[in-house]
Amino acid sequence: MPGDTNELVYRILALITRYFFTPSTVKPKLPPGQTIRFGLISAALINPPAMHYPSLYFPEVEIIAVAARDKSKAVEYAKRWGIKEEKAYGGYQALLDDGDVDAVFIGLPNGLHAEWAIKALQAGKHVLCEKPATSNAIEAREIRRILHSLPQNPSQPVFLEAFHYRFHPATVYFRNLLSSGTYGKLLNTYVSMSIPAGSLDPKNIRYSFELGGGALMDLTYVVSITRYMVLGAGAGKPKEIVSANAKKLPSDERIDTRMEAEMIFDVDDGQGGMGEVRSKIVADLERDRLFGFIPRIWEQALFIAECEKATVTYNNFIAPYMSHSIVIKPKEGKCRTEKVYTFDPTNKSPLLTNYGHQLDAFIKKVQGREEDIPADWIPIEDTVAQMEVIDAIYEKAGMEVRTGSLYQEILRRGDAADASK
């Protein structure tokens, strides 16, 4: 049945994580006052693989509350996951008003991310927000403004856009491989992600303009990993969007079911000058079926980097903890394949998922352990740049920029011009 496939994928992901990527022995939680107490803003299917199972590795993390629009759904969720019923809220603001909650994970539809991220920050909560963090660049700049307006002290709330793949050691290794110059200058990149056609119900939120839908929004990783691999962490952006072509949803042409774009980046050529890297991205919510009926479920998220001396490919960058390969094909010499599952076998489980590595980094940031935080932490400037590129691609394709709930509020306040700076 349409719609069942995508939900099934999340349930299978949760089962795989539960049985293969959780610790055999769960350490008891730290005493009260020494843990980071999370509240979940939504009862979404992403919560188990993103939060519940990874938290088993960390005695300093507790999940104590959940909120849903429907209180009965929150109560049902709480019973299933061992959350006290009095901490199951019928409304997101009620959870933010709970003084026991230190941090929130926001797994709402894209169009609601920015609104509730800002409300959480203003309530003094740390925020781990599903990607994309906002619907557009104006909302991203508003989050930045709020963060900068808060008291600058060690207890300031932390904000992180949950591009989990960035924290896996295979991704960091691949980035270091490209930036090391071992294979010469980076010349071109190509990245693709797709969902098999027929996997999504026509009423899926990915097809809702108001909720921040579209291929480029849902598979926004293609922009993120391109920016990261070409320029590293931070506010880097292409100097030009050369082209952008969208396949549009017939029932709502504001929604892209497929987006293909080409960009040019200015990069340091290593000799005191500047060079160019050309990058192509493909995001597809309705990948055609082989022979018209076989879903291409074996296809993986793929990133290819063409360097002067070799072509280097990162297969399955989106879930490298399950399986991945880094294939190095030199222009001279033998092709070889590498895999990277752990930073340091003495203190990191090789079974830690992307989400686990991400949660580990988030914990360290909240605790103020700056020396232990990954160098490639995703700052708010990265989030702003990410949304500026996405907006630019939509505009190049002749499409409307997404408008989330916070954007509508900014328009009502009449200060959209200020937020756009």
ZIPE-V190092 format. One record per helix or strand. SS is the DSSP state (h for helix, s for strand). FROM is the first residue (numbers start at 1). LEN is the number of residues. If there is no record, write none. Layout:
<<SS/FROM/LEN> <SS/FROM/LEN>>
This chain:
<<h/4/17> <s/36/6> <h/46/10> <s/61/8> <h/71/11> <h/85/3> <s/88/3> <h/92/5> <s/103/4> <h/110/13> <s/126/5> <h/137/13> <s/159/4> <h/164/4> <h/169/11> <s/186/11> <h/205/3> <h/215/4> <h/221/11> <s/240/10> <s/252/17> <s/274/14> <s/290/1> <s/294/1> <s/302/6> <s/310/6> <s/325/6> <s/336/3> <h/354/13> <h/370/3> <h/380/17> <h/405/9> <h/416/4>>
